[in-house]
């Protein structure tokens, strides 16, 4: 796949993060595999954006034309969880 990044933030439980990730069904197709989520285009250019829930936050892997989704994702993530540190892996 494409770019790998970790999104580090504080959260109370994995369920809280899973519930948050489920809210993106209005902007992407969401495949919920428990602690692993796959987002793909709902409309527009093709992309894949995978998220794994880990103790520090999320490990992501993405490819294709994910830029619009990434902007919405980061804005919503910081709105829900506050400060987020992004690190290339």
C-alpha positions in Angstrom: 0.0 0.0 0.0 1.0 3.7 0.1 1.9 6.0 2.9 2.0 4.8 6.5 1.5 7.2 9.4 0.7 7.0 13.1 -1.9 9.4 14.6 -1.1 9.7 18.3 -3.7 11.0 20.7 -5.3 10.3 24.0 -8.5 8.3 24.3 -10.5 6.5 27.0 -11.3 3.2 25.3 -10.9 1.4 22.0 -14.7 1.4 21.7 -14.6 5.3 21.8 -12.2 5.3 18.8 -14.2 2.6 16.9 -17.4 4.6 17.4 -15.7 7.6 16.1 -14.4 5.8 13.0 -17.9 4.5 12.3 -19.1 8.1 11.8 -17.5 8.6 8.4 -20.2 6.7 6.5 -21.5 10.0 5.0 -18.1 10.7 3.3 -16.7 7.2 2.6 -17.6 3.5 2.5 -16.7 2.1 5.9 -15.7 -1.5 6.5 -15.7 -2.1 10.2 -13.5 -5.1 11.3 -13.5 -4.3 15.0 -10.1 -2.6 15.7 -9.4 -2.3 12.0 -11.3 -0.1 9.6 -11.1 0.3 5.8 -12.4 3.5 4.1 -12.9 3.7 0.4 -14.5 6.2 -1.9 -18.2 6.8 -1.7 -17.9 9.0 -4.8 -15.1 10.8 -6.6 -11.6 9.5 -7.1 -10.6 6.0 -5.9 -8.7 5.7 -2.6 -8.1 3.3 0.3 -7.5 4.5 3.9 -6.9 1.8 6.5 -6.9 2.5 10.3 -5.8 0.2 13.0 -6.7 1.1 16.6 -3.6 0.8 18.8 -2.9 1.9 22.4 -1.4 5.2 21.2 -4.1 6.1 18.7 -4.3 5.0 15.1 -1.8 3.4 12.6 -2.9 4.3 9.0 -2.0 3.1 5.6 -3.4 4.8 2.5 -3.2 5.0 -1.2 -4.9 6.6 -4.2 -6.6 10.0 -4.1 -7.2 10.1 -0.3 -6.4 13.9 0.2 -9.9 15.1 0.6 -10.8 12.3 3.0 -7.6 12.9 5.0 -8.5 16.6 5.5 -12.0 15.7 6.8 -10.5 12.9 8.9 -7.9 15.1 10.6 -10.3 18.0 11.2 -12.9 15.6 12.8 -10.2 13.7 14.7 -8.8 16.8 16.4 -12.4 18.0 17.1 -13.1 14.8 18.9 -9.9 14.0 20.7 -7.9 17.3 20.8 -4.2 17.4 20.0 -3.0 14.8 17.5 0.6 14.1 16.7 1.3 12.7 13.2 4.4 10.6 12.5 5.6 8.8 9.4 6.3 5.2 10.0 
